[in-house]
Amino acid sequence: MDADLPVFIKPMQVEIDGIGRHRKAETVQQLADMLLSGKWHHRGSAKFHSALMRAIEAMEFYVGGETARAAFVDAAHEAGMRILPDDMAEMKKAS
């Protein structure tokens, strides 16, 4: 992995620091950092492992950034986190 060659994704805000507190992600490396952080409490699930595997593949081969992003979103939703802008429509319906 070469930190000088980031794999970019569609930017998002991840509610990983608590309700209403978001962290920005623009690269697959940032997604992997969140998955491996102490803030991620649902590490045993298949969706978590899939997201981590897709992130590693994207960083190793510099491809599949959007696949890694989609897997991350699935894992985040399973862990009860909201993703912006992805969840905006759902949040508007709830208010």
Summary of the structure (lengths in Angstrom):
residues: 95
radius of gyration: 12.8
end to end distance: 42.6
largest distance: 43.0
contacts: 266
relative contact order: 0.20
helix: 47%
strand: 15%
